[in-house]
């Protein structure tokens, strides 16, 4: 049986942030806690002041939490929960990238269920949580439409990603104007994260007709729009295409799954403190090469969605999909960016056995058409190491 879970309401339009107050009220909120990325709540952006004004127009008071940096951790979640107790908020609003949204998912749940453990979230038949509204300011994580949250356990140095359909936000507000200020490198990191979501959802052994629809459309939109916003970040039309594509990709993988690029990318990102989108972009072409053995026809579809000539031989198209993604990494400076985090290649090579073990223990292994062995994953990391060894440190 095929099912599809997604936000109850998705608002897409320039200026749709102005609908935030009405969305809070429609979901029973009167005093929202706004979890917002710290740089958005500082000069020159001062997005928190704009949000405060929008909510004041609907006679709503709010409290802001922005005391976190980097990818979300259990400590960030606890700090936000402490503030929640102090301000007695009754609704959670996430404003920012995947970190803000993932922290918000956790706070909306643990705010009402402090006794439940992280590992027990997926086995609950129903999750009662606070109303949750997501306002992404990046176009890539898709977290505004997904059933998962990625939170790092800082003591164990492990990225947890518990999932449940009831973690999907009630409302997603997709305002492309909020992505205009995103720096070029993060535009690319998040855009390639969305592309990885969509590609992995399409080749997953849990894909369905419905997830394929969202995945292929996301791939098509990203292939068309990401190079344009890379060259001109002020192009509002293409920014809207990208933020919608990121949401589509989120819907696709949330209902299907990611697989090896994410399973291997999580430990790589954790060990070398690499932004998530960059870590999966680094591994995607090598994972795709591994997947050709069992999914060449699917990769041929992906190549066509990325702009390849549909009349070409299907086997050549499948290979073209890998080449197109490798070319993106060249065009967007992905290899050079990685060398800013992995400066000593010996560190990466020595870490490969541990990275493989971590990848094998995480989600995304069994959803590959061919379940990868230790040696298969080792080859993916080794291929990355060989590529990076040829690359100079970026700027």
CORGI-V517543 format. One record per pair of residues at least 4 apart in sequence whose ideal C-beta (glycine too) atoms are under 7 Angstrom apart, sorted by the first residue. I is the first residue (numbers start at 0). J is the second residue. Records with the same first field share a line. If there is no record, write none. Layout:
I = J  J
//
This chain:
1 = 207  208  209
3 = 209  254
4 = 146  164  167  253  254
5 = 144  167  250
6 = 143  144  167  168  169  170  171
7 = 169  170
8 = 170
9 = 171  173  246
10 = 15  18  172  173
11 = 15  173  243
13 = 174  175  176  235  239
14 = 174  176
15 = 172  173  174
16 = 53  134  172  174  177
17 = 53
18 = 22  172
19 = 23  50  53  54  92  134  172
20 = 24  53  54  56  57  59
21 = 25  57
22 = 26  132  170  172
23 = 28  31  59  90  92  132
24 = 28  57
26 = 90  130  132  169  170
27 = 130
28 = 89  90  130
29 = 59  89
30 = 60  61  87  88  89
31 = 59  61  88  90  91  92
32 = 62  64  82  83  86  88  91
33 = 50  61  62  63  92  94
34 = 64  79  91  93  99  102  103  106
35 = 39  40  46  47  63  65  94  95  99
36 = 65  95  96  98  99
37 = 41  65  67  68
38 = 44
39 = 44  46  94  95  136
40 = 46  47  63  65
44 = 180
46 = 50  94
47 = 51  63
48 = 52
49 = 53
50 = 54  94
51 = 55  61
52 = 56
54 = 59  61
55 = 59
62 = 82  86  88
64 = 79  82
66 = 78
67 = 71  75  98  102
70 = 98  151  275
71 = 75  76  98  101  102  150  151
72 = 150  151  153
73 = 77  150  152  153
74 = 78  153
75 = 79  102
76 = 80  102  105  106  109  150
77 = 81
78 = 82
79 = 83  102  106
80 = 84  106  109  110
81 = 85
82 = 86
83 = 88  106  110
89 = 129
90 = 129  130
91 = 103  106  107  129  130  131
92 = 132  134
93 = 99  100  103  133  134
94 = 99  134  136
95 = 99  136
96 = 135  136  137  140  189
97 = 101  140  142  275
98 = 102
99 = 103
100 = 104  133  135  140  142  143
101 = 105  142  148  149  150
102 = 106
103 = 107  131  133
104 = 108  131  148  166
105 = 109  148  150
106 = 110
107 = 128  129  131
108 = 112  126  128  166
109 = 113
110 = 129
111 = 127  128  129
112 = 127
115 = 119  120
117 = 159  161
119 = 123
120 = 161  163
121 = 161  162  163
123 = 163
125 = 165
126 = 163  165  166
128 = 165
130 = 169
131 = 168  169
132 = 168  169  170  172
133 = 142  143  168  171
134 = 172
135 = 143  173  242
136 = 177  178
137 = 178  181  185  189
138 = 178  189  190  193  241  242  244  245
139 = 189  190  192  193  245  276
140 = 189  192  245
141 = 145  193  196  245  246  248  249  252
142 = 249
143 = 168  171  246  249
144 = 167  171  246  249  250  253
145 = 167  249  253
146 = 162  163  164  166  167  253
147 = 160  162  253
148 = 160  161  166
149 = 158  160
150 = 159
151 = 158  269
152 = 157  159
156 = 269
158 = 265  269
160 = 362
162 = 166
171 = 246
173 = 242  243  246
175 = 235  238  239  242
176 = 235
178 = 238  242
179 = 232  233  238
181 = 185  186  232
182 = 186
183 = 187  229  232
184 = 188  336
185 = 189
186 = 190  228  229  232
187 = 191  229  331
188 = 192  274  276  277  280
189 = 193  276
190 = 194  221  225  241
191 = 195  276  280  327
192 = 196  275  276  279  280
193 = 197  217  221  244  245  248
194 = 198  218  221
195 = 199  260  279  280  283
196 = 200  248  249  251  252  257
197 = 201  214  217  218  221  248  251
198 = 202  218  301
199 = 203  252  257  258  260  261
200 = 206  210  214  248  251  252  255  256
201 = 206  211  214  215  297  301
202 = 290  294  297  368
203 = 255  256  258  366
204 = 366  367  368
205 = 255  256  366
206 = 210  211  255
207 = 211  255
208 = 212
210 = 214  251  254  255
211 = 215
212 = 216
213 = 217  247  250  251
214 = 218  248  251
215 = 219  300  304
216 = 220  247
217 = 221  244  247  248  251
218 = 222  301  304  305
219 = 223  304
220 = 224  240  243  244
221 = 225  241  244
222 = 304  305  306
224 = 228  237  240  241  244
225 = 229  241
226 = 230
227 = 231  234  237
228 = 232  234  237  238  241
229 = 331
234 = 238
235 = 239
236 = 240
237 = 241
238 = 242
239 = 243
240 = 244
241 = 245
242 = 246
243 = 247
244 = 248
245 = 249
246 = 250
247 = 251
248 = 252
249 = 253
250 = 254
251 = 255
252 = 256  257
256 = 363  366
257 = 261  363
258 = 262  363  366  367
259 = 263  286  289  363  367  371
260 = 264  279  282  283  286
261 = 265  279  363
262 = 358  361  362  363  364
263 = 267  282  358  376  379  380
264 = 268  275  278  279  282
265 = 269  361
266 = 270  354  357  358
267 = 271  273  278  282  354
268 = 273  275  278
270 = 350  354
271 = 340  341
272 = 340
273 = 277  278  337  340
274 = 278
275 = 279
276 = 280
277 = 281  333  336  337
278 = 282
279 = 283
280 = 328  333
281 = 333  337  383
282 = 286  379  383
283 = 287  324
284 = 288  321  324  325  328
285 = 289  379  382  383
286 = 290  379
287 = 291  298  320  321  324
288 = 321
289 = 371  375  379
290 = 294  298  367  368
291 = 295  298  317
292 = 369
293 = 368  369
294 = 298  368
295 = 299  314  317
296 = 313
297 = 301
298 = 302  317  320
299 = 303  313  316  317
300 = 304
301 = 305  320
302 = 307  316  317  319  320  323
303 = 307  309  316
305 = 320  323
307 = 311  316  319
311 = 315  316
312 = 316
313 = 317
314 = 318
315 = 319
316 = 320
318 = 322
319 = 323
320 = 324
321 = 325
322 = 326
323 = 327
324 = 328
325 = 329
326 = 330
327 = 331
328 = 333  334
332 = 336  393
333 = 337
334 = 386  387  390
335 = 390  391  393
336 = 393
337 = 341  387
338 = 342  387  390  391  392  393
339 = 392  393
341 = 346  347  387
342 = 392
344 = 348  384  387  388
345 = 349
346 = 350
347 = 351  384
348 = 384
350 = 354
351 = 355  377  380  381
352 = 356
353 = 357
354 = 358  380
355 = 359  373  376  377  380
356 = 360
357 = 361
358 = 376
359 = 364  373  376
364 = 370  371
365 = 370
367 = 371
371 = 375  376
373 = 377
374 = 378
375 = 379
376 = 380
377 = 381
378 = 382
379 = 383
380 = 384
381 = 385
382 = 386
383 = 387
384 = 388
386 = 390
//
